[in-house]
């Protein structure tokens, strides 16, 4: 990727960042070669981002050329509406209060250079603000009345800084643009960089700690420099070549934004946003399977304005599902009209449509792990004791899981593998876990999960470390081809 710093007077600034060229705004506007150059990162350090200023046009034309620019025009526009920025800050008021707890002052100001504040207590807050409002230099003001609140957030330019602050800017700009070039003393430098997104606070992550260690080891064996990242590192995505998501995904949270951002920046993403969009909605999956003659349990789509008649084709008991439930949550067995009406009231709070499916009691569910149209593992997830699901959710977050065993691919029923492969081809070529019921020798697709569970000691029981290595090999090959 070509990397450019654009400012009005490049001769005045001596950044000396390896592999990065400093050019004038005039040259950026006029250079025909730049106009048609692909895969370009632009850092806009012009004096002003005001509407129709030079800085504004640098970002605007960069986007027209499909160059990746910071700040984007949408970010520049955000700064025109301070009230909206203050409203957004209310979403992380807990972090604000924690950051300034015990401060003797009633007003705090500091600058943010590509997410860096230089302060021990303000570091996380500065990175969060940069993630939300990606501009090279930000000045932020917090004031305390009844409680601490964001008073002002505005972009600065390099001319607003004194000499010491300019040195800090240059250092952070260099890190932001060339972090991938940093040589690690303990390891040889590999060509490509992989980020693995996790949520350390998730009690039920798709991979346990040991599995994550195995993924890292496999990635580095394959040829990746590998780093575990969290939701606070959104702004660093451009420093990687691939993103591997290992936390529970949902269209309505940051995992989808991470996937979309990474894909737009040209990263290889597993799982990609299209797969997340398709797999996390059970109404969509049911319609897709039915329309393509994939065997599924008898089902009905229920709408808010016509809730009960659609279920008349199903006999009690049947299964009622929220479209985006995960890990057996949002799935209930309904035994009669009274239970149905009670559940519909709560389920319709989150969605206009629900899915009802025939109840198929089985001692276990098949799970086939597939990536790149290639079966990787086959598991049997047994029902939790005295329960009809593989996970029995108790009060709150307490739950009991059934046992699981894994069998060799060659021992799996041929019809099972064929059904799972046919279903995932309708979704894409990502990493999927296909849940299948077997009844009287026939196979019915229950769900297709993006970001499926891969835990050390379960899914890897047959092929061991080869499971992790194969996944990383596929990602690595995609990076080389991109």
Secondary structure, DSSP 8 states (H G I E B T S, - for coil): -EEEEEES-GGG-----TTEEEEEHHHHHH-HHHHT--SEEEEE--S--STTSHHHHHHHHHHHTT-EEES-HHHHHHTT-HHHHHHHHGGGHHHHHHHHTT-S-SEEEEEEETTB-S-TTTHHHHHHHHHHS--SEEEEEEEESSSEEEEEEEE--GGGS-HHHHHHHHHHHHHHHHGGG---TTS---SEEEEEE--TT-TT-SS-HHHHHHHHHHHHHHTEEEEEE-GGGGGGGGG-SEEEE-S---TTSHHHHHHHHHHHTT-EEES-HHHHHHHT-HHHHHHHHHHTT-----EEEEETTB-SGGGGGS-SSEEEE-TT--TTTTEEEE-SHHHHHHHHHHHTTT-SEEEEEE----SEEEEEEEETTEEEEEEEEE--TTSSSSEEE-STT-EEE--EEEE-GGGS-HHHHHHHHHHHTTT-SSEEEEEEEEETTEEEEEEEEES----TTTTTTTTTTHHHHHHHHHHHHHHHH-
